[in-house]
Amino acid sequence: MSREVQVRFCESRGVRFPPPTLLVVLVHGTGADAETLREEIADVLAPLGLRLSPAKTRIVHMSEGFDFLGFRIQWKRKRGTANWHVYTFIANRPIRSLKAKIRALTNRTSQQDLRPALIRLNQVMRGWANYFKHAVCKHTQGNLANFAWWRVIRWLRTLHRWGWNDVRRAFTTPQGRWKPVTADGIELFNLNTVPVTRYRYRGNTIPSPWELNHA
């Protein structure tokens, strides 16, 4: 059976294949060097049955930054110093997407029970946080955790017709400390609990199928 027939059969059964592979190449040189390297990369990919998409292939300076798989990679000056580093942030689109999902699950007119809503919220936020935990994102995690908490509280206030005193009575201890939002043993996931760990530099230890020409 040919590959094309296999693909069509799988798609007819509901299988969805991943989008085309994304490739990022960092070049130390001029814009002309990058243009030349792009042509060389196209020649390498051609025998593999792959090609560069003209619409999605861009050449940018690292100081401008670019988005890649949900991350924003940019060369920036470290705050308070004169040193410049390449940072990996979370792009704006994944943040907007997560907020939209949280809004959809905490609609103020929703009559669903809190427990299933918390389960689904936790699944979405835990997966999102674990994917982006290697970026510079601690501040973003805190903002999103605060956003999710307020969305749940506002939804509950509308659902139960609570005033602010009712909220404090339900989610604070006798000492006045805030408790996590819980329902039947399910606690609202706090994005801030996911530790941020940066990738270790591996450099030339990453295997390459091609021989490097140092001439």
N, CA, C and O of each residue as an XYZ file, in Angstrom:
860
protein
N       0.856     -1.196      0.000
C       0.000      0.000      0.000
C       0.888      1.241      0.000
O       1.824      1.339      0.793
N       0.594      2.187     -0.889
C       1.402      3.397     -0.980
C       1.141      4.298      0.213
O       0.131      4.165      0.903
N       2.088      5.235      0.448
C       1.946      6.166      1.572
C       0.707      7.042      1.398
O       0.007      7.324      2.371
N       0.430      7.475      0.158
C      -0.722      8.340     -0.080
C      -2.013      7.624      0.265
O      -2.916      8.217      0.855
N      -2.110      6.336     -0.103
C      -3.309      5.562      0.202
C      -3.444      5.373      1.708
O      -4.547      5.447      2.249
N      -2.308      5.127      2.396
C      -2.336      4.972      3.849
C      -2.837      6.246      4.530
O      -3.652      6.192      5.451
N      -2.339      7.388      4.064
C      -2.736      8.662      4.654
C      -4.233      8.895      4.456
O      -4.930      9.298      5.388
N      -4.724      8.643      3.250
C      -6.144      8.854      2.978
C      -6.997      7.920      3.821
O      -8.047      8.324      4.322
N      -6.554      6.659      3.986
C      -7.306      5.711      4.807
C      -7.362      6.184      6.259
O      -8.421      6.151      6.884
N      -6.210      6.629      6.801
C      -6.168      7.091      8.193
C      -7.041      8.319      8.395
O      -7.754      8.420      9.393
N      -6.989      9.255      7.448
C      -7.803     10.464      7.574
C      -9.287     10.138      7.507
O     -10.102     10.804      8.145
N      -9.642      9.107      6.729
C     -11.053      8.715      6.662
C     -11.530      8.133      7.976
O     -12.729      8.113      8.252
N     -10.569      7.644      8.815
C     -10.902      7.098     10.130
C     -10.805      8.134     11.239
O     -10.917      7.805     12.420
N     -10.595      9.383     10.851
C     -10.558     10.448     11.846
C      -9.183     10.781     12.376
O      -9.063     11.601     13.286
N      -8.128     10.166     11.830
C      -6.772     10.462     12.292
C      -6.340     11.804     11.725
O      -6.534     12.072     10.539
N      -5.763     12.636     12.555
C      -5.285     13.947     12.118
C      -3.771     13.988     12.270
O      -3.244     13.733     13.352
N      -3.084     14.305     11.200
C      -1.626     14.352     11.213
C      -1.137     15.734     11.620
O      -1.832     16.727     11.404
N       0.064     15.808     12.213
C       0.588     17.108     12.645
C       0.873     18.004     11.467
O       1.034     17.520     10.347
N       0.942     19.329     11.698
C       1.234     20.258     10.604
C       2.663     20.075     10.126
O       3.446     19.384     10.777
N       3.018     20.684      8.995
C       4.376     20.559      8.480
C       5.413     20.996      9.517
O       5.164     21.879     10.338
N       6.578     20.353      9.456
C       7.634     20.635     10.414
C       8.116     22.075     10.300
O       8.264     22.615      9.204
N       8.358     22.686     11.467
C       8.893     24.044     11.501
C      10.398     23.975     11.730
O      10.874     23.178     12.538
N      11.132     24.800     11.025
C      12.586     24.778     11.085
C      13.097     26.173     11.387
O      12.731     27.138     10.716
N      13.943     26.273     12.400
C      14.562     27.546     12.750
C      16.065     27.409     12.584
O      16.666     26.469     13.104
N      16.674     28.338     11.864
C      18.118     28.342     11.655
C      18.653     29.692     12.109
O      18.189     30.736     11.649
N      19.631     29.671     13.012
C      20.259     30.894     13.486
C      21.563     31.095     12.732
O      22.371     30.173     12.617
N      21.763     32.294     12.221
C      22.924     32.592     11.385
C      23.706     33.750     11.991
O      23.140     34.790     12.328
N      24.999     33.557     12.122
C      25.873     34.654     12.552
C      26.475     35.263     11.292
O      27.451     34.744     10.750
N      25.892     36.362     10.830
C      26.368     36.980      9.605
C      25.411     38.071      9.165
O      24.631     38.593      9.961
N      25.481     38.405      7.896
C      24.649     39.460      7.332
C      23.368     38.879      6.748
O      23.175     37.665      6.698
N      22.493     39.795      6.304
C      21.274     39.353      5.658
C      21.552     38.580      4.384
O      20.826     37.644      4.049
N      22.605     38.968      3.668
C      22.973     38.243      2.449
C      23.411     36.826      2.772
O      23.109     35.895      2.025
N      24.132     36.654      3.897
C      24.534     35.311      4.313
C      23.310     34.441      4.601
O      23.279     33.260      4.257
N      22.305     35.042      5.236
C      21.093     34.296      5.539
C      20.356     33.898      4.265
O      19.818     32.795      4.173
N      20.332     34.808      3.273
C      19.680     34.483      2.005
C      20.383     33.310      1.321
O      19.737     32.409      0.788
N      21.712     33.339      1.346
C      22.475     32.248      0.729
C      22.209     30.936      1.436
O      22.039     29.900      0.795
N      22.172     30.983      2.787
C      21.942     29.766      3.552
C      20.539     29.220      3.319
O      20.332     28.007      3.330
N      19.582     30.109      3.111
C      18.225     29.640      2.828
C      18.185     28.803      1.559
O      17.502     27.780      1.499
N      18.923     29.246      0.545
C      18.970     28.474     -0.701
C      19.643     27.123     -0.488
O      19.228     26.117     -1.063
N      20.685     27.108      0.343
C      21.378     25.848      0.617
C      20.485     24.886      1.398
O      20.501     23.680      1.153
N      19.714     25.419      2.333
C      18.792     24.576      3.100
C      17.728     23.979      2.183
O      17.356     22.814      2.329
N      17.245     24.781      1.242
C      16.243     24.280      0.291
C      16.813     23.112     -0.517
O      16.105     22.147     -0.804
N      18.088     23.202     -0.879
C      18.726     22.120     -1.635
C      18.856     20.859     -0.795
O      18.744     19.750     -1.317
N      19.096     21.022      0.521
C      19.221     19.864      1.410
C      17.871     19.203      1.634
O      17.788     17.977      1.707
N      16.818     19.993      1.743
C      15.488     19.456      2.023
C      14.841     18.805      0.809
O      14.019     17.900      0.951
N      15.207     19.259     -0.374
C      14.563     18.759     -1.592
C      14.640     17.240     -1.743
O      13.618     16.619     -2.037
N      15.826     16.603     -1.554
C      15.872     15.135     -1.691
C      15.029     14.400     -0.654
O      14.693     13.231     -0.840
N      14.684     15.088      0.444
C      13.875     14.468      1.493
C      12.381     14.644      1.234
O      11.549     14.192      2.021
N      12.054     15.296      0.136
C      10.653     15.535     -0.175
C      10.061     16.688      0.601
O       8.842     16.804      0.720
N      10.924     17.547      1.133
C      10.472     18.690      1.923
C      10.818     19.982      1.204
O      11.684     20.008      0.329
N      10.138     21.048      1.579
C      10.421     22.346      0.972
C      10.114     23.451      1.970
O       9.341     23.254      2.908
N      10.713     24.596      1.769
C      10.447     25.768      2.589
C       9.231     26.501      2.036
O       9.136     26.744      0.833
N       8.321     26.844      2.907
C       7.139     27.592      2.475
C       7.517     29.050      2.280
O       7.949     29.699      3.232
N       7.367     29.587      1.066
C       7.715     31.000      0.830
C       6.922     31.955      1.725
O       7.432     32.997      2.135
N       5.674     31.592      2.025
C       4.831     32.480      2.828
C       5.227     32.495      4.294
O       4.943     33.458      5.006
N       5.890     31.422      4.756
C       6.196     31.298      6.177
C       7.688     31.360      6.478
O       8.097     31.251      7.634
N       8.487     31.532      5.456
C       9.930     31.612      5.654
C      10.339     33.075      5.744
O      10.166     33.837      4.793
N      10.882     33.460      6.887
C      11.257     34.856      7.119
C      12.700     34.940      7.575
O      13.235     34.018      8.191
N      13.316     36.069      7.257
C      14.660     36.370      7.740
C      14.551     37.631      8.584
O      14.223     38.703      8.077
N      14.831     37.493      9.882
C      14.717     38.617     10.807
C      15.962     38.687     11.677
O      16.658     37.693     11.880
N      16.223     39.873     12.180
C      17.315     40.038     13.133
C      16.836     39.568     14.498
O      15.662     39.724     14.834
N      17.748     38.988     15.294
C      17.369     38.449     16.584
C      16.823     39.523     17.525
O      16.033     39.215     18.417
N      17.229     40.764     17.340
C      16.703     41.832     18.196
C      15.228     42.104     17.913
O      14.510     42.601     18.781
N      14.770     41.777     16.692
C      13.347     41.915     16.364
C      12.539     40.780     16.974
O      11.384     40.964     17.358
N      13.156     39.604     17.060
C      12.492     38.448     17.628
C      11.576     37.751     16.637
O      11.211     38.313     15.604
N      11.209     36.516     16.967
C      10.280     35.760     16.127
C       9.544     34.752     17.003
O      10.027     34.361     18.066
N       8.368     34.341     16.537
C       7.555     33.346     17.244
C       7.845     31.966     16.687
O       7.969     31.786     15.476
N       7.952     30.992     17.583
C       8.253     29.618     17.170
C       7.588     28.657     18.149
O       7.949     28.616     19.325
N       6.613     27.882     17.664
C       5.914     26.877     18.469
C       5.335     27.467     19.752
O       5.353     26.830     20.804
N       4.826     28.680     19.651
C       4.209     29.309     20.807
C       5.147     30.142     21.651
O       4.709     30.822     22.579
N       6.440     30.098     21.340
C       7.426     30.859     22.095
C       7.840     32.106     21.318
O       7.797     32.133     20.089
N       8.237     33.124     22.055
C       8.776     34.345     21.469
C      10.262     34.381     21.785
O      10.643     34.548     22.944
N      11.107     34.227     20.775
C      12.555     34.179     20.953
C      13.131     35.516     20.507
O      12.918     35.946     19.373
N      13.860     36.169     21.404
C      14.321     37.526     21.105
C      15.620     37.830     21.854
O      15.833     37.391     22.985
N      16.471     38.590     21.185
C      17.731     39.059     21.768
C      17.459     40.402     22.437
O      17.075     41.368     21.777
N      17.663     40.455     23.768
C      17.334     41.665     24.502
C      18.415     41.966     25.538
O      19.181     41.096     25.953
N      18.441     43.230     25.934
C      19.375     43.631     26.987
C      18.811     43.234     28.349
O      17.637     43.463     28.642
N      19.660     42.642     29.162
C      19.234     42.268     30.501
C      19.002     43.516     31.333
O      19.840     44.418     31.369
N      17.862     43.561     31.998
C      17.476     44.744     32.760
C      18.532     45.085     33.827
O      18.964     44.228     34.597
N      18.924     46.355     33.841
C      19.878     46.820     34.836
C      21.322     46.580     34.487
O      22.209     46.896     35.280
N      21.585     46.021     33.300
C      22.962     45.748     32.879
C      23.138     46.197     31.436
O      22.196     46.639     30.778
N      24.374     46.069     30.967
C      24.667     46.354     29.562
C      24.830     45.065     28.761
O      25.258     45.099     27.607
N      24.492     43.938     29.365
C      24.652     42.637     28.720
C      23.405     42.267     27.919
O      22.278     42.532     28.337
N      23.631     41.655     26.768
C      22.548     41.225     25.897
C      22.487     39.692     25.876
O      23.518     39.022     25.816
N      21.270     39.150     25.927
C      21.077     37.700     25.923
C      19.888     37.351     25.030
O      19.025     38.186     24.759
N      19.865     36.107     24.585
C      18.713     35.593     23.840
C      17.736     34.994     24.848
O      18.077     34.064     25.578
N      16.528     35.529     24.881
C      15.510     35.081     25.822
C      14.395     34.341     25.090
O      14.101     34.613     23.926
N      13.783     33.399     25.806
C      12.629     32.680     25.290
C      11.422     33.047     26.137
O      11.318     32.639     27.294
N      10.512     33.819     25.556
C       9.296     34.227     26.246
C       8.116     33.410     25.715
O       8.268     32.596     24.804
N       6.951     33.639     26.295
C       5.719     33.062     25.752
C       5.119     34.075     24.788
O       4.960     35.246     25.133
N       4.789     33.634     23.599
C       4.203     34.537     22.608
C       2.811     34.988     23.055
O       2.204     34.376     23.934
N       2.318     36.050     22.450
C       1.021     36.607     22.836
C      -0.144     35.678     22.485
O      -1.134     35.613     23.214
N      -0.019     34.969     21.377
C      -1.142     34.145     20.926
C      -1.501     33.033     21.914
O      -2.685     32.870     22.207
N      -0.544     32.255     22.448
C      -0.920     31.226     23.431
C      -1.540     31.806     24.699
O      -2.405     31.178     25.309
N      -1.104     33.002     25.100
C      -1.692     33.633     26.287
C      -3.143     33.988     26.022
O      -4.014     33.734     26.854
N      -3.404     34.580     24.855
C      -4.789     34.914     24.500
C      -5.647     33.652     24.400
O      -6.810     33.651     24.804
N      -5.066     32.583     23.862
C      -5.805     31.336     23.711
C      -6.176     30.745     25.070
O      -7.300     30.280     25.256
N      -5.235     30.759     26.022
C      -5.529     30.226     27.354
C      -6.610     31.053     28.042
O      -7.522     30.500     28.657
N      -6.510     32.369     27.940
C      -7.526     33.224     28.555
C      -8.906     32.956     27.953
O      -9.910     32.953     28.666
N      -8.951     32.731     26.647
C     -10.237     32.453     26.001
C     -10.830     31.146     26.520
O     -12.042     31.053     26.716
N      -9.991     30.137     26.743
C     -10.490     28.861     27.271
C     -10.983     29.015     28.703
O     -12.000     28.436     29.084
N     -10.253     29.802     29.495
C     -10.687     30.036     30.878
C     -12.016     30.782     30.896
O     -12.901     30.457     31.688
N     -12.160     31.773     30.031
C     -13.420     32.512     29.957
C     -14.579     31.588     29.580
O     -15.668     31.679     30.145
N     -14.329     30.698     28.616
C     -15.391     29.799     28.156
C     -15.828     28.848     29.267
O     -17.001     28.479     29.334
N     -14.910     28.449     30.132
C     -15.227     27.508     31.208
C     -15.784     28.192     32.444
O     -16.266     27.522     33.357
N     -15.723     29.520     32.487
C     -16.203     30.253     33.671
C     -17.223     31.320     33.268
O     -17.274     32.401     33.855
N     -18.010     31.004     32.284
C     -19.038     31.954     31.850
C     -19.975     32.275     33.010
O     -20.431     31.370     33.709
N     -20.257     33.532     33.212
C     -21.063     33.935     34.379
C     -22.489     33.408     34.329
O     -23.145     33.302     35.365
N     -22.970     33.083     33.156
C     -24.331     32.555     33.041
C     -24.365     31.032     33.108
O     -25.437     30.433     33.026
N     -23.196     30.399     33.258
C     -23.134     28.937     33.293
C     -23.779     28.392     34.561
O     -23.617     28.959     35.641
N     -24.512     27.291     34.426
C     -25.153     26.635     35.565
C     -24.484     25.315     35.916
O     -25.031     24.541     36.701
N     -23.318     25.043     35.355
C     -22.642     23.780     35.626
C     -22.127     23.738     37.061
O     -21.966     24.772     37.711
N     -21.874     22.522     37.541
C     -21.327     22.353     38.879
C     -19.875     22.804     38.896
O     -19.194     22.797     37.870
N     -19.414     23.196     40.077
C     -18.049     23.696     40.200
C     -17.015     22.599     40.005
O     -15.972     22.840     39.398
N     -17.283     21.404     40.506
C     -16.279     20.336     40.454
C     -15.858     19.987     39.027
O     -14.660     20.006     38.746
N     -16.787     19.667     38.102
C     -16.350     19.373     36.730
C     -15.681     20.565     36.049
O     -14.790     20.390     35.218
N     -16.113     21.776     36.404
C     -15.476     22.963     35.821
C     -14.028     23.073     36.289
O     -13.141     23.398     35.501
N     -13.790     22.802     37.574
C     -12.414     22.849     38.086
C     -11.552     21.762     37.462
O     -10.379     21.992     37.165
N     -12.119     20.590     37.262
C     -11.352     19.496     36.637
C     -10.886     19.908     35.250
O      -9.719     19.723     34.906
N     -11.785     20.461     34.457
C     -11.428     20.856     33.096
C     -10.463     22.032     33.099
O      -9.518     22.056     32.310
N     -10.687     23.008     33.974
C      -9.761     24.135     34.089
C      -8.359     23.653     34.451
O      -7.369     24.109     33.879
N      -8.287     22.737     35.395
C      -6.976     22.231     35.826
C      -6.261     21.507     34.703
O      -5.048     21.649     34.545
N      -6.992     20.737     33.925
C      -6.386     20.020     32.800
C      -5.787     20.996     31.800
O      -4.661     20.819     31.336
N      -6.561     22.030     31.476
C      -6.103     23.019     30.496
C      -4.890     23.780     31.015
O      -3.892     23.910     30.305
N      -4.961     24.285     32.244
C      -3.886     25.122     32.773
C      -2.641     24.318     33.100
O      -1.528     24.807     32.908
N      -2.801     23.095     33.589
C      -1.622     22.279     33.915
C      -0.841     21.910     32.647
O       0.388     21.984     32.621
N      -1.563     21.518     31.611
C      -0.890     21.188     30.357
C      -0.191     22.390     29.751
O       0.933     22.284     29.260
N      -0.860     23.534     29.786
C      -0.292     24.771     29.242
C       0.968     25.165     30.012
O       1.987     25.505     29.410
N       0.897     25.118     31.337
C       2.033     25.534     32.165
C       3.229     24.604     32.002
O       4.368     25.070     31.989
N       2.997     23.322     31.879
C       4.105     22.381     31.710
C       4.774     22.525     30.344
O       5.974     22.288     30.201
N       3.989     22.913     29.353
C       4.585     23.120     28.028
C       5.502     24.338     28.016
O       6.570     24.310     27.404
N       5.085     25.409     28.692
C       5.832     26.668     28.637
C       6.760     26.881     29.835
O       7.275     27.983     30.018
N       6.980     25.864     30.642
C       7.761     26.054     31.864
C       9.241     26.311     31.607
O       9.971     26.652     32.539
N       9.701     26.158     30.375
C      11.110     26.411     30.062
C      11.335     27.835     29.542
O      12.453     28.182     29.163
N      10.291     28.653     29.520
C      10.419     30.031     29.051
C      10.604     30.977     30.233
O      10.485     30.577     31.391
N      10.896     32.229     29.924
C      10.937     33.274     30.956
C       9.473     33.664     31.208
O       8.927     34.520     30.513
N       8.851     33.036     32.197
C       7.398     33.148     32.281
C       6.846     33.233     33.697
O       5.634     33.129     33.884
N       7.701     33.419     34.698
C       7.195     33.413     36.064
C       6.178     34.543     36.283
O       5.149     34.339     36.927
N       6.466     35.714     35.753
C       5.540     36.839     35.886
C       4.237     36.546     35.144
O       3.152     36.854     35.637
N       4.349     35.955     33.968
C       3.160     35.617     33.184
C       2.321     34.565     33.903
O       1.093     34.653     33.911
N       2.971     33.576     34.503
C       2.240     32.557     35.258
C       1.432     33.190     36.394
O       0.275     32.836     36.619
N       2.057     34.126     37.101
C       1.361     34.788     38.194
C       0.145     35.568     37.724
O      -0.909     35.532     38.357
N       0.298     36.273     36.609
C      -0.825     37.043     36.062
C      -1.979     36.131     35.636
O      -3.146     36.446     35.865
N      -1.637     34.995     35.011
C      -2.669     34.080     34.548
C      -3.340     33.354     35.715
O      -4.543     33.093     35.673
N      -2.570     33.028     36.753
C      -3.166     32.411     37.940
C      -4.163     33.367     38.587
O      -5.244     32.956     39.009
N      -3.795     34.634     38.661
C      -4.693     35.653     39.205
C      -5.939     35.812     38.329
O      -7.054     35.958     38.831
N      -5.723     35.779     36.999
C      -6.842     35.896     36.060
C      -7.825     34.747     36.250
O      -9.035     34.971     36.292
N      -7.316     33.505     36.367
C      -8.189     32.335     36.523
C      -8.964     32.398     37.842
O     -10.151     32.074     37.880
N      -8.298     32.814     38.920
C      -8.954     32.895     40.222
C     -10.117     33.884     40.184
O     -11.211     33.584     40.663
N      -9.876     35.056     39.616
C     -10.925     36.069     39.543
C     -12.078     35.625     38.659
O     -13.233     35.929     38.956
N     -11.788     34.912     37.582
C     -12.861     34.426     36.716
C     -13.762     33.453     37.479
O     -14.986     33.526     37.373
N     -13.159     32.542     38.246
C     -13.945     31.572     39.010
C     -14.769     32.287     40.079
O     -15.949     31.988     40.257
N     -14.153     33.230     40.790
C     -14.852     33.941     41.857
C     -16.030     34.740     41.299
O     -17.113     34.725     41.884
N     -15.841     35.426     40.194
C     -16.936     36.208     39.608
C     -18.062     35.311     39.123
O     -19.238     35.656     39.237
N     -17.694     34.159     38.580
C     -18.709     33.202     38.153
C     -19.524     32.707     39.356
O     -20.752     32.639     39.292
N     -18.832     32.361     40.453
C     -19.522     31.867     41.641
C     -20.403     32.948     42.268
O     -21.483     32.649     42.777
N     -19.952     34.187     42.235
C     -20.763     35.273     42.783
C     -22.076     35.408     42.012
O     -23.134     35.629     42.600
N     -21.990     35.273     40.692
C     -23.209     35.355     39.880
C     -24.078     34.123     40.077
O     -25.300     34.227     40.177
N     -23.437     32.944     40.134
C     -24.185     31.686     40.249
C     -24.955     31.606     41.563
O     -26.120     31.209     41.583
N     -24.303     31.983     42.654
C     -24.923     31.852     43.977
C     -25.477     33.170     44.529
O     -26.008     33.219     45.638
N     -25.340     34.246     43.725
C     -25.774     35.570     44.162
C     -25.080     35.964     45.468
O     -25.704     36.438     46.418
N     -23.791     35.751     45.473
C     -22.983     36.073     46.647
C     -22.566     37.542     46.637
O     -22.382     38.145     45.580
N     -22.426     38.093     47.815
C     -21.734     39.352     47.984
C     -20.281     39.056     48.331
O     -19.888     37.897     48.464
N     -19.488     40.115     48.477
C     -18.073     39.889     48.772
C     -17.878     39.224     50.133
O     -16.947     38.438     50.309
N     -18.762     39.537     51.113
C     -18.663     38.896     52.424
C     -18.904     37.396     52.337
O     -18.308     36.625     53.089
N     -19.777     36.979     51.422
C     -20.016     35.541     51.222
C     -18.782     34.863     50.646
O     -18.458     33.735     51.017
N     -18.097     35.547     49.743
C     -16.873     34.992     49.164
C     -15.810     34.801     50.250
O     -15.163     33.756     50.315
N     -15.638     35.794     51.081
C     -14.651     35.707     52.160
C     -15.028     34.605     53.151
O     -14.155     33.904     53.664
N     -16.292     34.457     53.415
C     -16.732     33.420     54.339
C     -16.446     32.026     53.782
O     -16.126     31.106     54.535
N     -16.562     31.874     52.457
C     -16.375     30.560     51.831
C     -14.905     30.214     51.606
O     -14.534     29.040     51.638
N     -14.062     31.230     51.379
C     -12.697     30.938     50.940
C     -11.606     31.570     51.805
O     -10.491     31.785     51.330
N     -11.910     31.866     53.052
C     -10.871     32.320     53.982
C     -10.952     31.511     55.265
O     -12.012     30.995     55.621
N      -9.828     31.403     55.955
C      -9.750     30.702     57.231
C     -10.226     31.635     58.345
O     -10.391     32.833     58.115
N     -10.449     31.101     59.550
C     -10.813     31.979     60.681
C      -9.772     33.053     60.966
O     -10.081     34.082     61.567
N      -8.517     32.807     60.524
C      -7.456     33.792     60.712
C      -7.424     34.822     59.589
O      -6.605     35.741     59.619
N      -8.303     34.684     58.602
C      -8.377     35.654     57.519
C      -7.504     35.336     56.327
O      -7.391     36.154     55.414
N      -6.875     34.154     56.309
C      -6.036     33.764     55.167
C      -6.894     33.138     54.070
O      -7.844     32.405     54.344
N      -6.538     33.444     52.824
C      -7.289     32.904     51.697
C      -7.011     31.418     51.518
O      -5.868     30.972     51.617
N      -8.067     30.658     51.253
C      -7.949     29.235     50.955
C      -8.107     29.027     49.449
O      -8.729     29.848     48.774
N      -7.548     27.936     48.917
C      -7.761     27.646     47.490
C      -9.239     27.367     47.213
O      -9.977     26.906     48.083
N      -9.641     27.655     45.997
C     -11.008     27.329     45.573
C     -11.085     25.822     45.373
O     -10.348     25.270     44.556
N     -11.963     25.151     46.106
C     -12.089     23.694     46.034
C     -13.544     23.288     45.912
O     -14.454     24.036     46.269
N     -13.741     22.066     45.390
C     -15.085     21.500     45.290
C     -14.962     19.985     45.320
O     -14.439     19.382     44.383
N     -15.441     19.370     46.394
C     -15.423     17.902     46.542
C     -14.020     17.334     46.326
O     -13.844     16.341     45.619
N     -13.036     17.967     46.936
C     -11.673     17.466     46.861
C     -10.875     17.936     45.662
O      -9.685     17.633     45.572
N     -11.478     18.660     44.742
C     -10.779     19.181     43.567
C     -10.419     20.644     43.827
O     -11.290     21.469     44.102
N      -9.140     20.949     43.736
C      -8.652     22.297     44.020
C      -8.251     23.010     42.726
O      -7.645     22.409     41.839
N      -8.589     24.276     42.631
C      -8.209     25.058     41.452
C      -6.692     25.083     41.321
O      -5.988     25.464     42.256
N      -6.195     24.680     40.167
C      -4.758     24.592     39.935
C      -4.140     25.983     39.911
O      -4.658     26.906     39.282
N      -3.019     26.107     40.612
C      -2.299     27.380     40.657
C      -1.116     27.308     39.698
O      -0.186     26.532     39.917
N      -1.147     28.107     38.646
C      -0.070     28.100     37.647
C       1.288     28.431     38.258
O       2.324     28.020     37.735
N       1.286     29.170     39.359
C       2.551     29.557     39.988
C       3.287     28.391     40.624
O       4.466     28.514     40.955
N       2.611     27.258     40.801
C       3.263     26.104     41.429
C       4.158     25.339     40.465
O       4.922     24.474     40.895
N       4.082     25.637     39.176
C       4.927     24.957     38.189
C       6.282     25.656     38.150
O       6.354     26.830     37.789
N       7.352     24.960     38.511
C       8.674     25.606     38.522
C       9.165     25.907     37.109
O       8.956     25.123     36.183
N       9.813     27.041     36.963
C      10.393     27.425     35.671
C      11.816     26.900     35.613
O      12.643     27.270     36.447
N      12.113     26.056     34.656
C      13.445     25.470     34.490
C      13.923     25.732     33.079
O      13.235     25.413     32.110
N      15.096     26.311     32.968
C      15.636     26.627     31.647
C      16.338     25.424     31.057
O      16.922     24.627     31.791
N      16.291     25.277     29.731
C      16.987     24.190     29.060
C      18.504     24.337     29.229
O      19.041     25.444     29.186
N      19.169     23.219     29.419
C      20.628     23.245     29.464
C      21.184     23.298     28.042
O      20.659     22.670     27.123
N      22.253     24.059     27.891
C      22.871     24.183     26.580
C      23.530     22.862     26.206
O      24.320     22.314     26.974
N      23.198     22.352     25.008
C      23.772     21.082     24.563
C      24.730     21.260     23.391
O      25.591     20.414     23.148
N      24.575     22.359     22.671
C      25.513     22.684     21.601
C      25.827     21.545     20.658
O      24.925     20.957     20.060
N      27.105     21.232     20.524
C      27.555     20.238     19.555
C      27.265     18.803     19.976
O      27.573     17.871     19.233
N      26.673     18.606     21.170
C      26.331     17.244     21.573
C      25.060     16.757     20.888
O      24.736     15.571     20.952
N      24.333     17.670     20.227
C      23.137     17.267     19.490
C      23.576     16.598     18.191
O      24.272     17.224     17.391
N      23.189     15.345     17.960
C      23.649     14.648     16.749
C      23.088     15.279     15.482
O      21.956     15.762     15.466
N      23.884     15.271     14.425
C      23.465     15.805     13.138
C      23.691     14.744     12.063
O      24.734     14.090     12.053
N      22.723     14.566     11.154
C      22.891     13.572     10.089
C      23.814     14.023      8.969
O      24.124     13.243      8.069
N      24.264     15.299      9.018
C      25.101     15.825      7.945
C      26.508     16.100      8.461
O      26.709     16.431      9.629
N      27.458     15.958      7.573
C      28.845     16.286      7.921
C      29.076     17.777      7.733
O      28.693     18.354      6.716
N      29.707     18.393      8.727
C      29.963     19.821      8.657
C      31.214     20.092      7.844
O      32.240     19.435      8.022
N      31.120     21.068      6.947
C      32.269     21.454      6.129
C      32.866     22.725      6.727
O      32.276     23.800      6.611
N      34.022     22.612      7.359
C      34.649     23.749      8.023
C      35.608     24.504      7.094
O      36.320     25.409      7.529
N      35.616     24.136      5.853
C      36.547     24.790      4.925
C      36.109     26.213      4.621
O      36.775     26.914      3.858
